[in-house]
Amino acid sequence: MFQGATALNLDAKGRLAIPARHREALASEDGQVVITAHPHGCLLVYPVPAWSPIRDQVLAVPSLDSHAALLKRLLVGYAQDEALDAAGRVLLAPSLRQFAALEKQVWLVGQGSHFELWADAKWQRQQQAMMALAETGLPPGFDSLAL
């Protein structure tokens, strides 16, 4: 289970050092992870076993539907299999860094089965939107949540 938000820095080569506490669970299959684009402008970082059924569901959707084809191009078209190196770093492909506008400081945000990877400026906007929920009300399904 991946949770928490961690500020990290990309190195000059575009590598991300995965926090030690998450490395084993994230790269459980031969040190490999899958990184892909998300429609909200961040990247998704999945362990291979968690990504495979999602990829299969996406690929099963008819490609003649224009909206489905767009999502298929985004999610599967950007998907990259990457290996963690001996130092626990993963290289982010230039196309993925460009898509998510990743520069030096990034945020790795746990989402249970995977992580989201956000550019700092985009993450700051997400935090503002989260704080605005108090004014706009909770989305369906959260109204009975007791914290």
C-alpha positions as CSV (number, residue, x, y, z in Angstrom):
1,M,0.0,0.0,0.0
2,F,1.5,3.3,-1.1
3,Q,0.6,6.4,0.8
4,G,2.0,9.7,1.7
5,A,3.3,12.7,-0.3
6,T,7.1,13.1,-0.5
7,A,9.0,16.0,-2.1
8,L,11.9,14.7,-4.2
9,N,14.4,16.1,-6.7
10,L,15.1,14.7,-10.2
11,D,18.8,14.5,-10.9
12,A,20.5,16.1,-14.0
13,K,19.8,12.9,-16.0
14,G,16.1,12.9,-15.2
15,R,16.3,10.1,-12.7
16,L,14.0,9.8,-9.6
17,A,15.3,8.2,-6.4
18,I,12.5,6.1,-5.1
19,P,12.3,6.4,-1.2
20,A,13.9,3.3,0.3
21,R,10.7,2.4,2.2
22,H,8.9,1.9,-1.1
23,R,11.5,0.3,-3.4
24,E,10.9,-3.3,-2.6
25,A,7.1,-3.2,-3.0
26,L,7.2,-0.9,-6.0
27,A,9.8,-2.9,-8.0
28,S,8.7,-6.3,-6.8
29,E,9.0,-7.9,-10.3
30,D,12.6,-8.0,-11.5
31,G,13.1,-4.4,-10.3
32,Q,10.7,-3.1,-13.0
33,V,8.0,-0.5,-12.7
34,V,5.6,1.0,-15.3
35,I,5.4,4.8,-15.7
36,T,2.7,6.4,-17.8
37,A,0.8,9.6,-18.3
38,H,-2.4,10.5,-16.5
39,P,-5.1,12.8,-18.0
40,H,-4.8,15.2,-15.1
41,G,-1.2,16.1,-16.1
42,C,0.8,13.9,-13.7
43,L,2.6,10.6,-14.2
44,L,1.5,7.3,-12.7
45,V,4.1,4.9,-11.3
46,Y,2.9,1.3,-11.0
47,P,4.4,-2.0,-9.9
48,V,4.2,-4.3,-12.9
49,P,1.6,-6.7,-11.3
50,A,-0.8,-3.8,-10.5
51,W,-0.4,-2.2,-14.0
52,S,-0.9,-5.4,-16.1
53,P,-4.7,-5.8,-15.4
54,I,-5.3,-2.1,-16.0
55,R,-3.4,-2.2,-19.3
56,D,-5.5,-5.2,-20.3
57,Q,-8.7,-3.4,-19.5
58,V,-7.7,-0.3,-21.5
59,L,-6.6,-2.4,-24.5
60,A,-10.0,-4.3,-24.5
61,V,-11.9,-1.1,-25.1
62,P,-13.0,-0.6,-28.7
63,S,-10.6,1.7,-30.6
64,L,-13.3,3.1,-32.9
65,D,-14.8,5.1,-30.0
66,S,-12.8,8.4,-30.3
67,H,-12.8,9.1,-26.5
68,A,-11.6,5.5,-25.8
69,A,-8.9,5.8,-28.4
70,L,-7.6,9.0,-26.9
71,L,-7.4,7.4,-23.4
72,K,-5.7,4.3,-24.9
73,R,-3.1,6.5,-26.7
74,L,-2.4,8.4,-23.5
75,L,-2.3,5.5,-21.0
76,V,-0.8,2.7,-23.1
77,G,1.0,5.0,-25.6
78,Y,3.0,6.7,-23.0
79,A,3.6,3.6,-20.8
80,Q,7.3,2.8,-20.2
81,D,8.8,-0.2,-18.5
82,E,11.7,1.0,-16.5
83,A,14.1,-0.7,-14.1
84,L,15.3,0.7,-10.8
85,D,19.1,0.9,-10.7
86,A,21.3,-0.3,-7.9
87,A,20.8,3.1,-6.1
88,G,17.0,2.8,-6.3
89,R,16.6,5.4,-9.0
90,V,14.4,5.2,-12.0
91,L,14.9,7.1,-15.3
92,L,12.0,9.1,-16.5
93,A,11.8,9.2,-20.3
94,P,12.1,12.7,-21.8
95,S,8.6,12.3,-23.3
96,L,7.1,11.6,-19.9
97,R,9.0,14.5,-18.2
98,Q,7.8,16.8,-20.9
99,F,4.2,15.6,-20.7
100,A,4.0,16.2,-16.9
101,A,6.2,19.4,-17.0
102,L,8.6,17.8,-14.6
103,E,11.7,19.9,-13.7
104,K,13.8,19.5,-10.6
105,Q,11.4,19.3,-7.7
106,V,8.6,16.8,-7.9
107,W,6.1,15.2,-5.6
108,L,5.6,11.4,-5.2
109,V,2.0,10.9,-4.0
110,G,0.8,7.5,-2.8
111,Q,-2.5,6.3,-4.2
112,G,-2.8,2.8,-2.6
113,S,-1.8,0.6,-5.5
114,H,0.5,3.1,-7.2
115,F,2.0,6.6,-7.1
116,E,1.3,9.8,-8.8
117,L,4.3,11.9,-9.8
118,W,3.6,15.7,-9.9
119,A,5.5,18.7,-11.0
120,D,5.9,21.0,-8.0
121,A,3.7,23.8,-9.4
122,K,1.0,21.4,-10.5
123,W,1.0,19.8,-7.0
124,Q,0.7,23.2,-5.4
125,R,-2.5,23.7,-7.5
126,Q,-3.8,20.3,-6.5
127,Q,-3.3,21.3,-2.8
128,Q,-5.3,24.5,-3.4
129,A,-8.1,22.5,-5.0
130,M,-8.1,20.0,-2.0
131,M,-8.5,22.9,0.4
132,A,-11.4,24.3,-1.6
133,L,-13.3,21.1,-1.0
134,A,-14.3,22.5,2.4
135,E,-16.2,25.2,0.6
136,T,-17.7,23.2,-2.3
137,G,-18.6,20.1,-0.4
138,L,-17.5,16.5,-0.6
139,P,-17.9,14.4,-3.7
140,P,-20.4,11.5,-3.7
141,G,-19.2,8.6,-1.6
142,F,-17.3,10.7,0.8
143,D,-20.3,12.3,2.6
144,S,-20.5,9.5,5.2
145,L,-16.8,9.3,5.8
146,A,-15.8,9.8,9.4
147,L,-12.3,11.0,10.1
